């Protein structure tokens, strides 16, 4: 294949790459399929030949063999200390596995690369805090009740990690298949979202001549 000319063969390869990218976006689960070095070599086969693999075959080796040879780890906790301790356990286990496999094959060929994709600090807002009470009251003011108070990974983590009370409120509507190619949102009754946020905000900061702030002033 002449990579410097856009031929029918190049077009076919480009289309294959687009299909793979779209399929990957549709997948809810990570690729995770790590195997030992010997098995990885067996699956990949001979990749250096006089004639070359060709674009389609090289792409197949990548998508079917090399790309799945990964291991994703998602660590979550309400406590920062628990997050740090568990991360240490995971990293230690991975490094020990590398040493063990290299020792088994009398080799130094196996290595590991750890890539931090996200680092969101842990935190928690007590359920009896003023911000939670304000949210419950705001839900009632728009004619509904708070269905649940749950822990999740959101932008509120930053504030909570700094000791600032924070919550993430519903934007109303309906949604599903979060973080996937098929994620969807239906804006049914979505005006409740802005109303809810406004009511909580007014309750927390107060309205001059009407109500006192529910939040205490932080010391400078």
C-alpha positions as CSV (number, residue, x, y, z in Angstrom):
1,X,0.0,0.0,0.0
2,X,1.3,3.4,-1.0
3,X,0.5,5.6,2.1
4,X,1.3,8.7,0.1
5,X,-1.5,8.2,-2.4
6,X,-5.2,8.0,-1.5
7,X,-6.3,5.0,-3.4
8,X,-9.3,2.6,-3.2
9,X,-7.2,0.5,-0.8
10,X,-6.5,3.5,1.4
11,X,-10.2,4.4,1.3
12,X,-11.2,0.9,2.4
13,X,-8.7,1.1,5.3
14,X,-10.0,4.5,6.4
15,X,-13.5,3.1,6.4
16,X,-12.4,0.2,8.5
17,X,-10.8,2.5,11.0
18,X,-13.9,4.6,11.2
19,X,-16.0,1.5,11.9
20,X,-13.7,0.4,14.6
21,X,-13.8,3.9,16.2
22,X,-17.6,3.9,16.2
23,X,-17.8,0.4,17.6
24,X,-15.5,1.4,20.4
25,X,-17.6,4.4,21.2
26,X,-20.7,2.2,21.4
27,X,-19.1,-0.2,23.9
28,X,-20.1,0.3,27.5
29,X,-17.3,-1.9,28.9
30,X,-13.6,-1.4,28.6
31,X,-11.5,-3.5,26.3
32,X,-9.7,-5.2,29.1
33,X,-8.1,-8.5,28.0
34,X,-4.5,-8.8,29.4
35,X,-2.6,-12.0,28.6
36,X,1.0,-13.1,29.2
37,X,3.8,-12.2,26.7
38,X,3.9,-15.7,25.1
39,X,0.2,-15.7,24.4
40,X,0.3,-12.2,23.1
41,X,3.0,-13.2,20.6
42,X,1.1,-16.2,19.5
43,X,-2.0,-14.2,18.8
44,X,-0.2,-11.5,17.0
45,X,1.8,-13.9,14.8
46,X,4.6,-12.9,12.5
47,X,4.3,-9.1,12.1
48,X,7.6,-8.4,10.2
49,X,7.6,-9.9,6.7
50,X,9.4,-9.0,3.4
51,X,6.1,-8.0,1.8
52,X,4.7,-6.3,4.9
53,X,1.4,-7.1,6.6
54,X,-0.7,-4.6,4.7
55,X,-3.0,-2.1,6.3
56,X,-6.0,-4.3,6.9
57,X,-4.0,-7.1,8.6
58,X,-2.0,-4.6,10.7
59,X,-5.3,-3.0,11.8
60,X,-6.6,-6.5,12.7
61,X,-3.6,-7.2,14.8
62,X,-4.1,-3.9,16.6
63,X,-7.8,-4.2,17.2
64,X,-8.0,-7.9,18.0
65,X,-4.8,-8.5,19.8
66,X,-2.9,-5.4,21.0
67,X,-5.7,-3.0,22.0
68,X,-7.4,-5.5,24.3
69,X,-4.1,-6.2,26.1
70,X,-5.0,-3.6,28.7
71,X,-6.4,-3.5,32.2
72,X,-8.6,-0.6,33.4
73,X,-8.9,0.1,37.1
74,X,-11.5,2.5,38.5
75,X,-11.1,3.2,42.2
76,X,-13.8,5.1,44.0
77,X,-14.4,6.0,47.7
78,X,-15.9,8.7,49.9
79,X,-12.6,8.9,51.7
80,X,-9.3,10.2,50.3
81,X,-7.2,7.9,52.6
82,X,-9.1,4.9,51.4
83,X,-8.5,5.9,47.8
84,X,-4.8,6.4,48.3
85,X,-4.3,3.1,50.2
86,X,-6.2,1.1,47.6
87,X,-4.2,2.7,44.7
88,X,-1.0,1.6,46.5
89,X,-2.3,-2.0,46.7
90,X,-3.3,-2.0,43.0
91,X,0.1,-0.5,41.8
92,X,2.0,-2.9,44.0
93,X,0.1,-5.9,42.7
94,X,0.7,-4.9,39.1
95,X,4.4,-4.3,39.6
96,X,4.8,-7.7,41.4
97,X,3.0,-9.4,38.5
98,X,5.5,-7.9,36.0
99,X,8.5,-9.1,38.1
100,X,6.9,-12.5,38.4
101,X,6.3,-12.9,34.7
102,X,9.8,-11.8,33.8
103,X,11.2,-14.2,36.3
104,X,9.1,-17.0,34.9
105,X,10.4,-16.4,31.3
106,X,13.9,-15.4,32.3
107,X,13.3,-12.1,30.5
108,X,13.0,-8.4,30.9
109,X,10.7,-8.0,28.0
110,X,7.5,-7.5,30.0
111,X,6.9,-3.9,31.1
112,X,3.9,-2.0,32.3
113,X,2.8,1.6,31.7
114,X,0.3,3.1,34.0
115,X,-1.6,6.1,32.7
116,X,-3.7,8.2,35.0
117,X,-6.9,9.1,33.2
118,X,-8.6,11.0,36.0
119,X,-7.9,12.1,39.5
120,X,-10.9,13.4,41.4
121,X,-10.5,13.9,45.1
122,X,-12.9,12.3,47.6
123,X,-15.2,14.1,49.8
124,X,-18.6,13.9,51.5
125,X,-21.3,16.3,52.6
126,X,-23.2,15.2,55.7
127,X,-26.8,14.4,55.2
128,X,-27.8,16.7,58.0
129,X,-26.0,19.7,56.6
130,X,-27.9,22.9,55.7
131,X,-27.2,22.4,52.0
132,X,-29.0,19.0,52.1
133,X,-31.9,20.5,54.1
134,X,-32.2,23.3,51.6
135,X,-32.3,20.9,48.7
136,X,-35.0,18.8,50.3
137,X,-37.1,21.9,51.0
138,X,-36.5,23.1,47.4
139,X,-37.8,19.7,46.0
140,X,-40.9,20.1,48.1
141,X,-41.4,23.7,47.0
142,X,-41.7,22.5,43.3
143,X,-44.1,19.8,44.3
144,X,-41.9,16.7,44.5
145,X,-39.6,14.9,46.9
146,X,-35.9,14.1,46.7
147,X,-35.9,10.4,45.6
148,X,-32.4,9.6,46.8
149,X,-29.2,11.0,48.2
150,X,-26.3,9.0,46.7
151,X,-22.5,9.2,46.5
152,X,-21.2,9.8,43.0
153,X,-18.2,11.2,41.1
154,X,-19.1,14.7,40.2
155,X,-17.7,18.3,40.1
156,X,-18.8,18.6,43.7
157,X,-15.9,16.5,44.8
158,X,-13.5,19.4,44.4
159,X,-15.4,21.6,46.8
160,X,-16.0,18.8,49.3
161,X,-12.3,17.9,49.3
162,X,-11.6,21.5,50.3
163,X,-14.2,21.4,53.2
164,X,-16.8,23.4,51.3
165,X,-20.3,21.9,51.5
166,X,-21.5,20.9,48.0
167,X,-24.1,18.7,46.2
168,X,-25.0,18.0,42.6
169,X,-28.6,18.5,41.8
170,X,-30.8,16.8,39.3
171,X,-31.4,18.7,36.1
172,X,-34.8,17.0,35.7
173,X,-35.9,15.1,32.6
174,X,-35.0,11.5,31.9
175,X,-31.8,9.9,30.8
176,X,-30.1,6.6,30.4
177,X,-27.0,4.7,29.1
178,X,-24.7,7.2,30.7
179,X,-21.1,7.5,29.3
180,X,-21.8,5.4,26.2
181,X,-22.5,6.0,22.5
182,X,-26.1,5.3,23.2
183,X,-26.5,7.8,26.0
184,X,-29.8,9.7,25.8
185,X,-31.7,12.5,27.4
186,X,-35.4,13.4,27.2
187,X,-36.2,16.9,28.5
188,X,-39.6,16.0,30.0
189,X,-40.5,18.6,32.7
190,X,-37.0,19.9,32.5
191,X,-38.0,23.3,33.8
192,X,-38.0,21.8,37.2
193,X,-34.2,21.7,37.1
194,X,-33.5,25.4,36.9
195,X,-36.3,26.1,39.4
196,X,-34.7,23.6,41.8
197,X,-31.2,25.2,41.5
198,X,-32.6,28.7,42.0
199,X,-34.6,27.7,45.1
200,X,-31.6,26.0,46.7
201,X,-29.3,28.9,45.9
202,X,-31.7,31.5,47.4
203,X,-32.2,29.4,50.5
204,X,-28.4,29.1,51.0
205,X,-27.5,32.7,50.4
206,X,-30.7,34.3,51.7
207,X,-32.9,37.0,50.3
208,X,-32.5,40.5,51.7
209,X,-35.6,41.4,53.7
210,X,-37.1,37.9,53.3
211,X,-34.8,35.2,54.7
212,X,-31.4,34.8,56.4
213,X,-28.7,32.7,54.7
214,X,-28.6,29.0,55.7
215,X,-24.9,28.8,55.1
216,X,-22.5,30.2,57.6
217,X,-19.9,32.7,56.5
218,X,-16.4,31.1,56.2
219,X,-13.6,32.7,58.0
220,X,-11.2,34.6,55.7
